[in-house]
Amino acid sequence: MNFDEIKLYLPKFLSSKSEKELFDGLKDFPNNLDSRLYTSALKNSTNIFQGDGIKNMLIVNLPESTVKEANSIILSNTCDIDPKNLRSFPAQIVYAPILNLKKYKETLLKDSKKNKKQIEEHIATIKKQKLTQIFFLPKIKGQIEDSIIFLDRLNNCPINLLQSKDLKDERLFTLSDYGAYLFIFKLSIHFTRIKDNVDRVSGVIR
């Protein structure tokens, strides 16, 4: 990470203390993927934030039609899902299920053709946020164990289903400035890379 370039795109509204914490966090990446990804400062907020962990969201894993409940992370932009943002059409919240990393590893050891060393290396790569389609969430005591999100396994639901929940009870975590920046960075890499090596010639081909 070229920090001097990254600084150009960092938020400008932070207090000097919060800005320093964010800068320090990014400078230490990826050796500080721990509880610093989270904040307790917003635990009593009734707003839903991008990167919030929410309990018991409805999940469908197509082509299966069974609807299940799973802890999930919000991918939608905070402003887009703010109830004060009045729309002429109802908005949906986009989210992805949170998966236990230990169980994921056990599944690989059982079903994967990779050997144990390769799987250990794969898990280490995940924990350093090096895989573009996976976001690693370090454990929070009493809340979640080390976990992962597959950014290509998304679900959505109407906003009012989530607004009806008591967020003080249903929110697992909120990302800190540092955690939120890493999350947005990972989302942008996964969804918006322009270098796809495809020459998209302008004009209608007849």
Secondary structure by P-SEA (a helix, b strand, c coil): caaaaaaaaccccccaaaaaaaaaaaaacccccccccccccccccccccccccccccccccccccbbbbbbcccccccccccccccccbbbbbbbbbbbcaaaaaaaaaccccccaaaaaaaaaaaaacccccbbbbcccccccccccccccbbbbbcaaaaaaccccccccccccaaaaaaaaaaaaaacccccccccccccccc
